Every structure is written in C-alpha cells, then in structure tokens.
Amino acid sequence: MSTWRRRTILYLLGLAGIILLYTLAYHFGMGIFENRPSTFPHSLQVVVETFTTTGFGSDAPWSSPWMNVLVILMDLTGVFLIFMTLPAFVFPLFEETLATAAPTAVEDLSDHVVVCEYTPHGEALVDELETRGQEYVVVESDEPTATELHETGLSVIHGDPESTATLRNANVSGATAVVADADDERNASIVLSVREVDGEVQTVTLVEDTANSGYHRYAGADHVLSPERILGESLADKITRTVDSRVGEAVTEDYEIAELIVQRNSALDGTRLVDSGIREGTGANVVGIWEHGEFQSPPSPETELSEGTVLLAAGRVSNLKALRRLTRSKRRRPSRSDVVLLGTGEVGSTVVDVLASADIDATVVDHRDTSLTDVVGDATNERTLREAGVPDATTVVITLGSDTATTFATLVVDQLNPDAEIVCRAEENESVPKLYRAGADYVLALSTVSGRMLASTVLDRDVISLDTQVEVVRTEAPALSGQTIRAADIRNRTGCTVIAVERDGETITDLAPSFRFEVGDEVIVAGIDADVNEFTALVTESE
C-alpha cells in the first residue's frame, strides 16, 4: 500500500471519529442546554452541514453560550479538516491519476537489446547502449520503479521477465540480445523463458557465484559473465603488469594497447606530458590518461605525470616495454611483505589467484578465518593493519564488500603508509570520487565493469579499458584519402588517436605527421565511445 493511501485511510478513520464525538456532543447539548431535544440522525446532519460549510438547517440560532461555543469549535474544526484534506487526499489522488504509467509492451522495436531488470549493472549497460545509439528496452518487474524510469525517458516496460508473455511483449524474437540481470536463480529462469519464446536469440547472464555458471549454460545462456572475477583480474593487473611479461590487449599482430602506472621516482614522475619524450623515446602513443580519478582522452600536453597516473598507451610490444621501463621506479620486485590484500570475497580471491600465477605472494586480511587468510581481524582497524604489515607495504589492495568500509579502510591505510599504492574495488560508481579523495591511487567500480562487459559482449565491440568508455575501431576512411596525418588533424577534430593503418595487408604503425592516407586504407583508432562515433561519421562521408 502506498504512503498516501495509508495516510488517507487513517485520515478518514480520524474524521469519522471526530464527527461521531461532535454528533454526540450536539445531540446531548440540544436537549440539556437548549431544551430542544433532537434525533441522533438530525444531530449528525447538523454536524456534517457545519463541517462541509453547507449550512446549519433550522437549528440556528442557539441561545445557550455552551452551544454557541460548540458550534464555533465545529466551524473551526471543519475548516481545518478541509485544508487537511487537500494535501492528504486530493493532491496525491490527482498526482496518481495524472501520472504516466510505464507501458507493458513495446511497439515497432526491433534489433534491440532486452535488459531484464534495472540494477546498477543494468544502469551502466543502458548508459553504454545510449552512448552507442543502440535501441533497447528494460523489463522491470517493480511497477513504481518502471514508472519512475519511464518518466525519466528510459525505454522500459513493466512486467515479469520470467513470464513468456512479458518477453513476447518486449519482442524478444526481434531482439539482438537478451541480458538477464537479476539474481543467479532468476537469471536461469529468465533464460529458460527466453528459450521458450525464441531458441535463437543471443542470451547473456550475470552470475554472482561462479559455481552457478554451469547451470546458466545448461539453461541455454550463450554467454555467462562474472563481473566480480573480471574486476579482481583487472585490479591484480595493476600490480602484475609492472612485473610480468604480458603488456596489454592485442590490436593487430605485434601491436597492443596497455595501461601503465607511473610509479614514484620513475623517469616520468614529475614531468609534463609534452616534455616526457614518450613518443620520441619509446615510439608509443599515449591515448589517454587517468589523473586523480578523471580520465582524459586525448590528454592535454600540459598534464603533469606523477605517482599513480595511469597511461593508456598504444604501440608495438617493444614500444610498450620501453615505456614500461620509464614508468617503473627502481624499487625491488613486490614480495610477500610488500602486497597486502584486504578482503577475501570473490574479487579478493581472484586477486590472490592472479598474483600467485605471477609468483607474487600477498598478506591477506579478513574477518573470517579462511584458507587464504593470514591475519584475522577487522580490515578497518589500525592494529590489524599494522599486524598485516601495511606500514611497510608497497601496494595495498582493498576488496571489501561495502563501499563505506572500503572508504574508511583507505583513509586508515593512507595514514599508516602515505607511500603505499592503494588499489580499491568499489561497489557503486558514485563511490569512486570519494575513494580517490580518501587516498586511493586506482579505483574500479563493479557496476562500471559489468556495464562494459555486457556492452562488449552484446554489441561485439572491442573494449580495451573496463573502467572507461575507450574502444578500438577499424574502419575505411574515404574522406581522409589524400590527406596527411598533420592535415587531417584527427585528434583535435574528434578526440581519437590514429594508432595504425592497414594497407594492402600490411599494418603500418610508424605514422609520421607526413604520412598520407590512400584510397582503401583501413584506419585503426582508439578513443572514448562518443569520439569514436564522431570519427566514424566524419571519415566515412563521401568526398
């Protein structure tokens, strides 16, 4: 029951009680003070007339002062109750009557993505779909939530995503993909219902517990994604990437994109990008920069590189290895006492596994005594953190389940060891800026990772960074034919970085400003989604 309905019922019950009391008082008062006995129904009529300001019948005037006082009180009470009626009953009734309810079916919608339930993961996915201009519809089972989403302009229908009727109303048969984003049990049920409606449509599910992945596949899911595991691998990459042999994600053969963290006392620490000599000295291109939680693409030449700055760079493996040497300090390779992990959930255990595969041990802190735990205790308690060796650690990874606990732990760690690199997991994207202010060097939000994973899977687009809307696209560029890199000025015009050109089966990555585009060239660029869309529209226009 809604709040206003409950309030209205209480109001009406109270009004009935007040009318009854006044009716009894008036009934006995007329007989005692006015010596004009009346029937109870007549007394009720007089009270109702007074409350509604429609008149007093034939009883006026009254000779007794007590009856006059009673009638005055009835007049004031009636006016007060009328004013109470407007906000308590009439206004909410009009609001509900005029409210636009969410539809229960889509019309003329095809080649769209059906998102079953609107969660933080789904919200991030919807943002991705809207950025890319992809049609979608959200199926939301909670009616108030569906109505609220509809009023904000989202494409949504109200219905149970486990129901085949609702899925038909969402035109699943004409959809590009269906994303099941409820809990693990309901997701399996949604997939079974989808398969009953259409056996061919692509289905994607999210799992919180990886042990349930097999059941989702058995139900018919084409892709089963575990955001927490991917998030754990991404957090661990921030540590292992500086010490292992793997550089980044392949764009073409022998050409990759990688994220590299500028470490304290490295060759790049304290230099401006324009003065860093990265392009001249390593051959790598800096596509974007993470600085204090903000992503810049393309980065400003005046950006100062400092400890914790994350470079998103493109180049040959040899180029990126040369750049990696510039980002690394001379400190020794992390050992057991250097890396401390707080929290052993799905994300934390994944971090431990990835670190172990890179021969890096970590001191693990958790309030539970598990097989992975080295120090049992509160991860936000200074004494526990001292016991785990945080004051001497080079890196602290915080993977607690609560953003509030993660923020507090970050504050404590930063106070105990200001020089430590703090890598955090956030549950909600809104917590990311707060964690950076608390002292974190790198933060990755679960909702963002989920949205990026889903968008990449559903749209079959290359995603090179799970925490930013950065992607790589390969496209013909007839509008650039005959122009040089300098004349085309792609970076300033669109924000994208040209990282390679494929010509007659050969990949050209050494692109000097004088390089000239030719007819038939395939241009490979990297940039955030909006910039990539602008680039694609620009270069595919006919001359």
N, C-alpha and C positions, 0 to 999 in steps of 0.2 A: 504494500500500500504506500502511495506517495505521501510526502510530508504534508502537503496541503490538504489531501483528503483526510488524513488522520486529524489534522488541526480542525477541519470543518466539522467532522463528527463530534469532536469534543466541544466545539463552539455551540453546535445545535443542542447537544445534551445540556450544556450550561444554560442556554437560552430557555429551554423548556422548564428547567428548574426555577429560574428567576420568575418566569411568567406564572408558574404554579404558586410560588410564595406570594407574589403581588395579588394574585387572584384570591387566595385565602385571606390576605390582609384586608383587601377591599370588601370581600363578602361579609366578614365579621364586622368591619368598621361601619358599613352602611346600616347594619342592624343596631349596633351599640351606640355610635356617635350621632348618626343622622336619623335614627328611628325610622328608617325606610328599608326594611328587610327586602333582599332580592334573591333570586335564584342563583345557584352557582354558575350555570351557563351564561346568565346575564353579566355576572361579575367578570367572567373570563372574556366576554365580548368587550366590555369597557376597557380592560387591561390591554387587549390586543389593539383596539382602536387607538389607545393612548400611545402604545409603542410604535405603531405604524403611522402616527400623526394624521389619521383619517377622521378624527372627531371623538366626541365623548358621549354620544347618544343623548338620551333625555335626562340623565342624572345631574348634569350641571344646572345651577351652581350648587356648592356644598356649604352648609352653614357652619359646620364644625371645623375649628382650626386644625384638629388632628387629621381630618380627611383632606383638607387643603394641602397640608404638608405631605401626605401620602401621594396625592395626585402630582404635586411638584416633583417629588422623587421619581414617580413613574415617568414624567415628562423627560427629566434629565437622563434617566436610565435608557429610555427609548432612543434618544438622540445619540447617546454614547454607543449603544449597540448597533445603530445604523452605520456609524463611522467604523466600528469594528468589523462589520460585515464586508465592507469593500476590500480591505487588504487580505482578510482571512478567507474569503469565499469567492467573491465576484471576480477580482483581478486574476487569481490563479485559474479560475474556470475559463475566463477569456483567453488567457495565455495558452492553456492546453487546447482549447478549441481552435485557436489560430495557428498553433504550432504545426510545422510541416513534418509529417511523419515520414520515416525512411521508406522507400519503396520495397516491395517484396520480389521484384523481378526486374531484369534488365530488358531494354528494348534496343534493337538494331545494334548490338555489340558483338563483335567477332574478333578473332586474332588477339584476344586479350588475355590477361593473367588473372586468374581467380585466386584471391588470397582469403583463406578460411580462418577467420578470427583476426581481430585487430589487437596485436600485442606490441610491446616495444620493438620486437624483431620485425613485425609486420609494418610498423610505422616507418622504420628505416627502409624497408623494401619499397613501400609506397613512395617515399621521397626519391629513391633511385629511379623508379619507374616514371615518375612525373618528370624528373630531370631528363630522362632519355626519350620522352614523348611516347611512352608505351601505354596503350589502353589497359585498364584494369578494373576490377570490381572487388570490393571487400564484402565477404559474407560474415555478418556479425549476429550472434545469437541473442545478445542482450539488447532489448529494444531501446531503452534510453540512450545507450552508447551509440547504437546505429543512428538514432535520430540526431544526436549531437554531431556525429561525423557527417551526416547528410547536410546539416545546417552550415557546417564549415566548408562545404563544397567538395568533399570527397565522394568518389563514386562508390556507393555502398548499397547493399540490400539487407533487409532484416530476415533472418531465417536460421534454421538449424543446419549447419554444414554437414552433419551426419545424415541428413534426410536427402533421399534421391530427388524428391520434389523440389527442394530448395536448390540443389545442384542443377537441375534442369532449368529452374528459373534464372540461374546465373549463366545459362548457355554454356555449360561445360563442354558440350560436344563441339562448339565452335571456338573453344579457347586454345591459346598457345600452350598454356601450362596451368596446373593447379598446385598451389602451395598450401600444405597443411601445417598450421602454426598454432595448435592448441597444446594440450599436454600429450605425453607419449601414447597413452591409451586411446585418447580421442583421435589422434592423428592416424593411427592404424585403422580406426573405424571409418574415418573420412575417406581414406584411400580405398577401402572396400566399397564404399558407396559410390565413389567416382568410377571405379571399375565396372560397377553395375550399370552406370549411365553410359559410359564410353570406355571401351577397353584399350583405346589407342592414345588418348591424350596424355601428355607428359605430366607426371606427378612428382612433387618434391616434398619431402618431410623433414622436420627438425626433430632431433632427439636430445633430451637432457641426459639420459642414461644410455651410454653407448651399448650396453648389454641388450637394449631393445631394438637395435638396428636391424637385426635379422628378422624380427617379427614384422617390421615395416616393409622390408623387401618381400617377405612371404605374402604380405597383404597386397602387394603389387606396386609398391613405390619404385620409381625409376632411379631416384637419387635420394639418399638418406644423408643428411648433413648434421654434423656435431659441432656447433659454433664454439662450445667451450674447449673442445680439443684443438680446434684450429687456433683459437685465441691463445691457448697455452703454448702451442708451437711458435706462434708469432712472437710472444713475449720472450721465449727462450732464444729465438733467433737474434734478439737484440744483444744477447751475450755471446752466443756461439759464433755469430757472423764475424766477429773480430778475431777469432782464433782458428776457425776451421777452413777447409779449402774451398767450400762452396761459396759462391759470390752472390748470385741472385737468380732471377727468373729469366729464362731464355726468351729473347725476342726473335732473333734469327740465329742461324748456326754461328757460334763463337761471338755472339753479341747479346749482351744481357743488361738487365736493369736491377739495381740493388739499392738498399737503404744502408747507409754507413753512418755511425755515430761519431761525432768529433769528441775525442777524449781530452781530458785535462793534460796540458803540457805537450800536446801533439804539435806537429808543424803548422796545422791550420788554426789552432786555438788562438783567438785574439786578432785574427786577420779579417779584413773585409773581403767579400767575395771577389770584387773587382781586382784586388791585389793578391789574391791567393795563388794565381798561376795554375789553377787546376786544369783548365783546358790546354794551356801550353805545355805544362809539365807532365800531364798524365794522358791526355787525349780523351778524357772522359767529359761528358756533358752533364751539368747539373740541371735536372729537370725541375726539381722543387726542393724546398727546404722547410723542415719543421723547426720553429723557433718559439719557445715558451708556449707551446700548445697550439700555435697558429701555423697553418700550412700556407706557404706562398708558392704559387706556380703561375708564371715564371718568377723566380726570386729577384729581388732588387739587387743590382750590383753593389749597392752600399750596405747590404746586410753584413753585420759582423758575425763571424763564425766563432762560437765559444763552446765550452764544455756542454755536452748534451744536445747540441744542434744535430739534427738528423738530415743528412744529404740524400736525396733521391737522385741517383746518377745513372747514366746510360753510357755504354761503351763496350769495347771488346773485353774479354776476360783479363787480358794483360793490362788494359787501361784501368779497369776497376781495381785490380790488385795493386797497381801503383798508387791509386787514390786511397786505397785502404791503408797503405803504409803511411800516408800523410795524416790520416785521421787517428792513428794509433799512438798512444803515449809509450814511453819506454818501460812502463811498469810490467812486472812479470805476469806470466800466464795465470789466470784465476785458479786457485786451488780450493780445497775444502773449506778453509777458513776465510776465503775471500768472498764466496757467494752464500748468501743467507736467503732462504725461502720461507715466507710466512703464509701458511695455509696449505692444506693438502686435499682440496676438493678435486673435481675433475680437471680444472685448469691447472692447479698446483701439481698434481701427479703427472700431468702431461709435461710440464716444465722439467720435472725431475727426470723423466724418461729421455727427453731431448738432450738435457745436459749430460746425462750418463752416456748417451751414444757419442758425445763429443769428448768423453773422458774428463768431464768436469763434475766433481762432487759438490754437493751443497749441504749446508747445515739447515735442516728442516725443522720449523717450529709449528706446532699445532696444539690445540687444547685437548685433542684426542691422542691416545697412545696407539698409533698405527704402526704398521711395518716400516713406514717411511719416516716416522717422527724421530728426530734426535733430541729435541728439547720439548717437553710437555709443559704447556703454560699458555697464558694469555698473550697473544701477539701484540697487544697494545700496551703491555706492561713493561716499564723500563728495566726492571730486574730480569725479566725473562729475556729481553732482547740483549742485555749485557751478557747473560749466560750463553746465548747463541753466538756471540762474537760480533755483533753488529758494529761496535765501535772500531773494529779493525777490518771490516769488510770493504771490499771494493764495489760490490754490487748487492743490492737487496731487492728481491722480487716479492711483491705483495699481491697475493691472490685470495684475499678474504672474501667471503660471500656477501658482506654488507658494505655498501659504499661509505656509510658512516664510520664503520670500524676501519676501513681502508684509509680514509682521510686522517683519522686520529693516529693510526699506526705510522703514516707518512710523516706527520708532524713530529712524533717521538723519534723516529729513525733519523730525520733531518737534524734534530737537535743533538742526538748522540754522535752522529757522524756526518757533518756537512759535506765531506768529500765523497761520500758514497754515491754511486749511481743508483737511483731509485726507479724501478720499473714496476708499474701498477696495472692491475686489472680493475676496470670499472663496470658496474652492472648497467648503469644508465648513462647515456651520452651527456646528460645535463651535469653529471658529476665531474666530467673531465676538466673543465677550467678550475674547479675548486681544488682538485688534486694537484694541478700544476702550481697553484698558489701555495699549497701546503708544502711544496718542495719536491714533487715528483719530476723526474727527468724525461720519462716517457710513459704515456698512458694509452691504453687501448680499451675501448668500450665494447662490451659483449653485444649490445644492440646494434652498433655500427658494423661489427664483424658479421653478424647474422644477415643484415641487410645487404652487405656487399657480396657475401657468399651466395645468397639467394638470387640476387640480380645477375651475378656472373653465370650461375647455373641455368637460370630460366632464359636469359637472353643470349647465352652462348657468346659472351664478350670477354676479352682478356682483361682481368683485373690485376694490376701489379702492386697495389697497396691496399690492404684491408682497412686501413684507418683513414683513407682519403678517397675521394672520387677521382682517382687517377687511373687512366687506362691507356692501352696502346692500340692504335688502329692502323690498318694498312689499306690504302685506297689509291686509285688512279687520280691524277690531278691535272686534267686537261687545261684548266685555267692558268696553271703555272708554266706551261710549256714555253720555252724560250727565255724564261726569266732566270736570273741568278739568285742564289740564296740571299745575297745582300738586297737585291731589288725587290724580291718577294716579301721580305720583312715579316715572315710568318709569325715570329714570336710576338712582335709588337702589335700586329694586327689581330691575332687570335688568342695569344697566350700559350699556344702549343709549341713544342720543341721538335724540330725535324731531327730524328736520330739515325735514319738510314734511308737509302733509296735502292730499290731493286730495278735493275735494268738488264734485259736480255739474260735473265737467270743469274746475274751476279749481284751480290749485295755490296753496296758502296756505303761505307761508314765514315770515311775520311772526307767530310763535307766542308771544304773551304768556302769562305764568303763568295768566291768567284765561281763556285760550282753552278752549272746551268742545267735546269730541268729540260727533259726532252719528251716528245710525244711517246706514250706507252709506259712511262716511268710509273712505278708504284712507290708512293711515298709512305714511310712509316713514321708516325708522330706519336708523342706522348703528351698528355695533359689532362686536366680535370674534365669531367663529362661535358659541362657547358661549353668549354673552349673547344673540345674535340668536335662537338656538334657544329659549332660555328666554323671550324676549319673545314669540315666535310662539306658544308653548304657552300663555302667560298670556293674551294678548289675543284668542285665537280661542276661548277657552272660552265656552260659553253662560252667560248670567247665571242 
